[in-house]
Amino acid sequence: MSGTTMIFLIVLVSVGFGAFREIYMTKLELKKQSSKGGKDVDELKSEISTLRERVEVLEKLVTDDGYQVAKDINRL
């Protein structure tokens, strides 16, 4: 085996290993982010349900006849 071939093989193995390592590290990081993202989704779902309940209460208040009468009285 000539010296040039040996150098070429060493460079090829080094580059291949570096690429494999980078792909593996990226996959690990994505897995960490996806597990953390599940917690965020649960928090957002609970916040959305709370906000929906609050909107329902506000809709009831605004559409209530007593609110409309008080608004008319204040306008006079």
RANOR-V429695 format. One record per backbone hydrogen bond with DSSP energy under -0.5 kcal/mol. NH is the residue of the N-H (numbers start at 1). CO is the residue of the C=O. E is the energy in kcal/mol with one decimal. If there is no record, write none. Layout:
BEGIN
nh=NH co=CO e=E
nh=NH co=CO e=E
END
This chain:
BEGIN
nh=6 co=2 e=-2.0
nh=7 co=3 e=-2.3
nh=8 co=4 e=-2.4
nh=9 co=5 e=-2.5
nh=10 co=6 e=-2.2
nh=11 co=7 e=-2.4
nh=12 co=8 e=-2.5
nh=13 co=9 e=-2.6
nh=14 co=10 e=-2.3
nh=15 co=11 e=-2.7
nh=16 co=12 e=-2.3
nh=17 co=13 e=-2.6
nh=18 co=14 e=-2.3
nh=19 co=15 e=-2.3
nh=20 co=16 e=-2.4
nh=21 co=17 e=-2.6
nh=22 co=18 e=-2.1
nh=23 co=19 e=-2.2
nh=24 co=20 e=-2.3
nh=25 co=21 e=-2.5
nh=26 co=22 e=-2.0
nh=27 co=23 e=-2.2
nh=28 co=24 e=-2.1
nh=29 co=25 e=-2.1
nh=30 co=26 e=-2.3
nh=31 co=27 e=-2.0
nh=32 co=28 e=-2.0
nh=33 co=29 e=-2.3
nh=34 co=30 e=-2.2
nh=35 co=31 e=-1.8
nh=36 co=32 e=-1.8
nh=37 co=33 e=-2.2
nh=38 co=34 e=-1.2
nh=39 co=35 e=-0.7
nh=40 co=36 e=-1.4
nh=41 co=37 e=-2.1
nh=42 co=38 e=-1.8
nh=43 co=39 e=-2.1
nh=44 co=40 e=-2.4
nh=45 co=41 e=-2.4
nh=46 co=42 e=-2.1
nh=47 co=43 e=-2.1
nh=48 co=44 e=-2.4
nh=49 co=45 e=-2.2
nh=50 co=46 e=-2.0
nh=51 co=47 e=-2.4
nh=52 co=48 e=-2.4
nh=53 co=49 e=-1.9
nh=54 co=50 e=-2.0
nh=55 co=51 e=-2.3
nh=56 co=52 e=-2.3
nh=57 co=53 e=-1.9
nh=58 co=54 e=-2.3
nh=59 co=55 e=-2.7
nh=60 co=56 e=-2.1
nh=61 co=57 e=-2.1
nh=62 co=58 e=-2.5
nh=63 co=59 e=-2.3
nh=64 co=60 e=-0.7
nh=68 co=64 e=-1.4
nh=69 co=65 e=-2.3
nh=70 co=66 e=-2.3
nh=71 co=67 e=-2.0
nh=72 co=68 e=-2.3
nh=73 co=69 e=-2.5
nh=74 co=70 e=-2.2
nh=75 co=71 e=-1.7
nh=76 co=72 e=-1.4
END
